[in-house]
Amino acid sequence: MQVLSKSLGLFLLFGCILPVSGAEPDFRRLPLSEYRDKMQAAWLGQMAGVGWGQPTEFRYCGRIIPADNMPPWNPDMINQHKNDDLYVEVSFLRTLAERGLDVDARRAGIDFANSAFPLWHANKAGRENLRRGIAPPDSGHPHFNPHADDIDFQIESDFAGIISPSLPQQAIALAEVFGRMMNYGDGLYAGQFIAAMYSEAFFESEPAQLAQAALECIPADSQYAEMVRDVLRWYRANADDWQKTWRLVEDKYHADPQYTHGLCSQPGGRDAMSIDAKLNGAYILIGLLYGRGDPEQTIIIACRCGQDSDCNPSNAAGILFTTLGRARIQGKFTEKLDLKAKFSHTDYNLEEIFTVCEKLAREAILKAGGRVETDADGEEVFLIPRQMPRPSRLEKSYEPGPIADSRYSPEEKARILLPPEQSP
């Protein structure tokens, strides 16, 4: 920890003079080399998790995947450039790189409306709304989007935390911009929670502590927050039996109609499909908690929980790999990695993503009042101010508030090049 010294109430930052408050915040130090190591690992974890779990996606609903049915790892699984778990958030990075960190939801929505990659559920409905001129936040409102509580922003929110090391409020704010294009209520909070776990993973490695920190970033009275508290409590009570915790999750967050509200996913049990953010979010936590820092076990357990069994290990592995850093990732996860392949319908390959993330993280830290120093060895070090998260307002997809009546103007609609009837 380092506290910035006062000098006439001002400090000099790259030629700009910025005011220093009377009570200066604490700062966390993150060497640039360490940021790079962890940021790159975050992307590799997402790719490994989704690739390993993809053969099982929605093949096991309301039941645990038998251990013998878990596919073996194949090094070619790492290359997931055509997977929506990756290419959607890559498009969000491009918007930030081109429009800046202060881009608003309306402008981001136009970019999303002009995307041409395949989409499903909340993403697809949200994009269709945008193309019809329904601007955020209404594009994700349950009145227009019956998938508002689905998993979509949860699976693509990783980027918001990856470029916000120890900046939970920025992760929350980015989710407000991009998550409201397709989700609402718990569907939005799911993405904010995942992004906040990434944000803290640059400094904390214990999964329970990561979850506790991320809880501070979503409304305490939301059902998503209730799910997180439940899973943490059940983990403490059943520390050696993840399947018992899975059963408790199943009984409350899948079978109970008070928690599966019928927007898209219906209350059910064995063989009943659910893409609800809370249920699948619980599986992410089960993988992280019971995986105990082991990459293989984290992915396997999150996958064996079933339902969206490639998305969930992707989030879990992305967060875990962030805590580990690229240098500590087993070679079997990277030996066939293609750094040059472009992600579907984007201009970015993995090397370009790494460059964009570093640039955006640097900008975010400076924007938040941090700075960059050079240590005795000539290495750059990020000084990141500690942020107090301010959760979004409480909303319930099953009892939604009024619509915002947000519509694109004729000038804005002219920028949307793909009409709904031409959607993929």
N, C-alpha and C positions, 0 to 999 in steps of 0.2 A: 504494500500500500504506500502511496506517495501523495502528499498534500502539496499542491502548488503554492509557491511562496508569493507573498504580496509585494508589489512594488508600485507605490503610489496609486494603489487600487486598480492597476492595469497590468495586463501581460501581453507580450508581443507574440503573435502567431502567424508565421509565414507572411510577414508584411502587413498583417491586419491587427489593429489594436482592439482587444475585446475587454469589456468590463469584468472585474472580479467582484463577486458579492462579498459582503461582510463576513458571512459564514460559509466558507468554501466546502464543497462536498468532498467525500472520499473518492479516491481514484484507484482503479485496478490497473495493473501493468500487464500488458500482453505483447511479448515480442512479435514482430511481424512474421518471423520464421515460424513461430508457434501457431499464429493465426492461420498461415498458409497450410501448415501440416494438418490442423484440425478441420479447416474448411474443406480441403480436398477430400479428407476422410469422410466428411458428411455426405458428399455426393457418391463416393464409392459404396458407402453403407446402404444408401437408398437403392442403388443399382443391384447390389448383391442380394438384398432382401427381397426385392420385387422379382428378380430373376429366379431365385431359388423357389419362391412360393408360387410362381405363375402357373405351373402345371396343376395346382390344386385349387385355383380360384373358384369359389362358389360350388365346389364339388362336395363339400361337407358343410351342411347347414344345420345348426342345432345339435351338432355332435362333434366330438373330438376326432381329429384325423389319427387313425392307428399309427403307431410308430413305424410299422413295417410298410406303410403306404406313403411315408415321407420320401420324396424323390431324393436321390443322392446328389450332392453338389457336383456340377459340371462347370469347369472354368469358363466355358463359353457363355454361361448364364449371366455374366457380369455386363454384357453389352446390351443394354436396354434402351437404345436410342429411339425405338419406335413405340415406347410404352407411355401411356398417358400419365403415369405416376411421375414421369420426368418431363415430358415435353410441354406440359401446361405451365409448370412453374418456370421453365426456361423462357417461355414467352413473356411471363411477368417480369423476369430479369431484364429482358430486352426493353420492355416499356420503361422500366426504371433507368436503364442506361441511356435511353434516348430522350426521355421526358424529365428525368430528374427525380430525386427522392420526394419532392413535394407534389408529384403528379396527383391529381384528384381522381375520384372514382369515375367520373363521367368520361374523362379523357382515357383512362385505363380501360373503361368499358368499350370504347370505340375500337381500341386495339384488339380487345378480345373478340368483339363482334366480327372483325376482319380476319380472324384466325381461320385456317382451313383444315386443321387436324380433326380426326374423329373424336367425338365426345359422347358421354352418356349421363343419364340421371340429372343431378342438379346443374352440372356444367352445361349439358346440352340445353336444358330448359332455360337456364340463365342467358346463354348466348342467343337463343331464339328470341327471348324477350328483348334483348339489346337490339337485335336486328329489326324488330318491329317498332323500335323507338322508345321502349320502356327503359328508362335509365336507372342506374343504381340510386338508391337502395331498393327500389321497387322490383328490379329484375330478379332479386333473390327473395322477395317477400312471399309468404305462403299463398297470398291471394292470387299471385301470378305464377308461382313456382311450387308445385306440389312435392318437390324433392328437397325442400328447404332444410330439413334435418338430416339429409344424407351426408355421406362421408366425403364428398368431393373436395371441399376446401381443406379438410383435414389431411388428405393425401398429397396436397400440392402446396401446403403452407411452409414447408421446410425452408424455402429460400428466405422467408421473412426473418427467421432466427439466424440463419447462416450469415447474413450480412448485418446482423445486429448483435455482435458479441457483447454480452453483459449490458445490453440496451433493451430491456423488456418493454419499455413504453414505446419504443420505435417498432418493435415486433407487433405490439397491439395495434398501433396506428396503421402499419402496412396491411394488416389483416382487415382493418376497417375499409381500406381502399379496395383491396382485391377480393376479399371474402364476401363482401356484400353484393358482388356481381351475381352470385349464384346461391348464397346461403343466408340463413337468418337464425337468430336464437342459438340453440345448442350446436347447430351446424357451423355457425360462425365461431362460437367459443372453442369448438374442437380445434380449429386451425390456430386460434390464438394460443391455446394451451400447448400444442405441439411446437409452434414457433418459439414460445417462451422457454420450453425445455432445451431447444437448440441454443438459444441465447445464453442460458446458464451453463450449458455443457462445455463452454470454453474455459470454465473455471472450476466446475464441480463434476465429479464422476459418479457419485452414489445415486442410483436411480430414484430411491425414495426422496432424497433431498432435491433432486431435479423436479420431481413431481410436486413437492411441497412449494418450491419456488414458483413453479408455473401456476399453481392454484391461486396465487396472489394476483394473477393477471386476468382472471375471468370472474364474472359475478358469483359471489358465494352462494346465492340462492338459486342458481341454475341447476338443472338436473345433471348437466355434465360435471359440474363441481361436486355434486353429491356422489356421482359415480366414482370420481377420483378418490374422494375420502373413503368410500366403501372399499374399493380395491386395496388401498393402503391398509385399512383396518383388517380386511380379510387376509392380506398377506402376512401381517404381523401374527394373526391367529393361526395361520396354516403355512408357516414359512417353508415347510418341506413337502407341500402337497399342492402343486399348482392346479391340479385337476379339481380339487375341492373348491378352490377359489373360482375356477371356471364355472362350476355348477352353481355357485351362489350368484355369479354374474348372469348366467343363463336364466335362473329363476326370476330375477328381478328385472333385468334390462332387456330380456327377450320375451319372456312369457307373460309378464305383467302388463296389461293394457294401460296402466297409469304411467308407464315408462316407454312403451312402444306405442306411439299414438296413432298409427294408421295413415300418416301422410303419404308415405311411399311404402315403408316396411310395415308389415302387419304383425301383431302379437302372435307368437307361435312357439313351437318347440322343435322336436326332431324333424329334419328335412325342410323347415321353414326358412326361406332366405331372408336375410336382413342386411340392409346397407346403411342402417342407422348409425350415426356418428358415435353415440354413446357406447353402444354395444361393441363396435369395432375398436373404439378408443380404449375400452377396457382390455381388449386383447393385446394392444400395444403395450399397455402397462404390465400386463401379466408376463409378456415376453421379456421386458426390461428388468422387472423385479426378480423373476425366478431364473433368468439367464445369468444373473450375478456376474456380469462383466465378461462373460464368455461369448464371443461373436456367434459361434455355431449354435449354442444352446439358446441364445436370445432369438435368433431367427427361427429355429426349429419350434420352440414353444409358441411364439407369436403365430407362426403358420399353423401349427396343429390345433389352435383354438378354432379354426375353421372360418366360415363366411368369406369375407374379402381377404383371403389368406395370402395374397401377394402384397396388397397395399399395407397391411398391418405390420408384417415383418420389415417392409421398406422403411416405414417411419421409425420402428424400434431400432433397426440396425443403423439408420442414419444418425440417430441420437447417440447410440452407443459408440459408433465409430468416431464421432466427433470427440467424445471424451478420450478416446485412445490416441487419435492422431494417425496420419497415414503411415508413418514410419513403423508403427506397431501392428499394422494389418498383415495377416498371414499372406504369404505369397500366392497361395491357391486362389485367393479372391482377386488378384490383380494380374496374374501371369498372361491372361488373354485379353486384357483391357485394351480397347481401341480408343486412343485419345483423339483421333482425327475424324472419326465418323460424326456427321451432323445429326442433331436431334430432329425428329420428324417435323417438317414444315417450319424449321427455324434456320437461322444462319449460324448457329453456334455449335462448335464441337466442345469436348470437355476441357481442352486447354483454354479455349476462349471463355468458357464459363468461369474457370478459375480466375482469369484476369479480370472479368467483369465483377465478380464477387469481391475481390480485393479492392478494386476501385470504389465500389459502392460502400463497403465497410469503412474504408478510410473517410469517405465523405460523411457517412453517418456519425462516426465518432467525432469529427470536427463540428458537425452540425449540433451535436449534443453538448458541446462545450468541452470536449476533450482535446488532446493534441498529440503530436508525434515528436518523440525525442530520439536522440541518437546516443546509444550507450558507449562505454569505454572501448568496446570492440568495433565500433562503427556500425552497429546493427540498429535498425529502426525499432522503436518500441511504442506501441499504442498506450496512451494514458486515457482510460475510459472512466468518465464520471459515473458514480452509482446512481441509478435511476429508481425512483419510486413508482411502481406501476399503478396506473389508474384504469381499472377495468371498464369496459363498455357498459352501457346501461343494460338492465335486465330485460330480455325479451323471451317470449315463449312461442315457438312455432305452432303449438297446439292451442294457444290462446293469443293469436297475434294482435298487435296494436294496429292502428290505422295505417293505410298506405300513405306514402309521401306525395303521391300524384306527381312523380318525377318523370318527365318526358324530355326526349331530346328535341332541341330546336331544329327548324328546317336546315340551318347551316350545319349543325352537328350531324344530322341524318345524312347530309350529302357526303360526309366522310365515311359512312358505312357503305362498303362496296358490295357486300354480299347480302342480298335479300333473303328472307327466311325460306322461300321455296327452293333456293339453291343450296341450302345447308347440306353438308355431308350426311 
